[in-house]
């Protein structure tokens, strides 16, 4: 049994038999100048190893508070952080980690277009079309993809050439997954892209073999999922896309 908890925005917790994978967590009030989210961290089973992934430094994907969790939330934790994330020395001092070599071994910095073996995980990174990386992970026989901010960003005000360039870059990175089977994918579906909101999801579904897709980066516009499913090009894929209606939803998936 796989358990997936939708926390908020692009943050999900995937619970496997022996492993916990937490993606792109940030505090609910981190974007209070734009909106306040309501996602809550679920309880972490203490007998499972916890891996905290952060795809990049944007505050809707990363918070340094996770570095305190090894003392406050979970004793067996490792961090897989994009190398654009800066961790000040004084922060580690404030958290009581300065000079703690064992804690520093828990932090793994990753670069785009690389492969890492961390414990029993195999992690392939893709280059984001914004900041940082996307993750393709092999864990306990499952294959999991988290996009971070790898997306076909279609900011119309930046002009047609920009959108075409980003589109080519997005296709190039997603094509690195060609030929792989993905059990769970977390893919951007952003309402701010207006009429181009479907481009990234369209290309991913048309070119990548995937069982289930959890939308990310919705900015709480959950109606966008139904809107996407009603598009003609989604007809053959809509059963793969998980419906979200609120934060803190839990999904149990039979393997």
Beta strands, then each sheet from edge to edge (+ up, - down):
strand 1: 2-8
strand 2: 11-15
strand 3: 19-23
strand 4: 49-54
strand 5: 77-82
strand 6: 107-110
strand 7: 115-118
strand 8: 121-127
strand 9: 133-139
strand 10: 142-146
strand 11: 181-188
strand 12: 209-216
strand 13: 241-242
strand 14: 249-253
sheet 1: 6+ 5+ 4+ 3+ 2- 1+ 14-
sheet 2: 7+ 8- 9+ 10- 11- 12- 13-
end
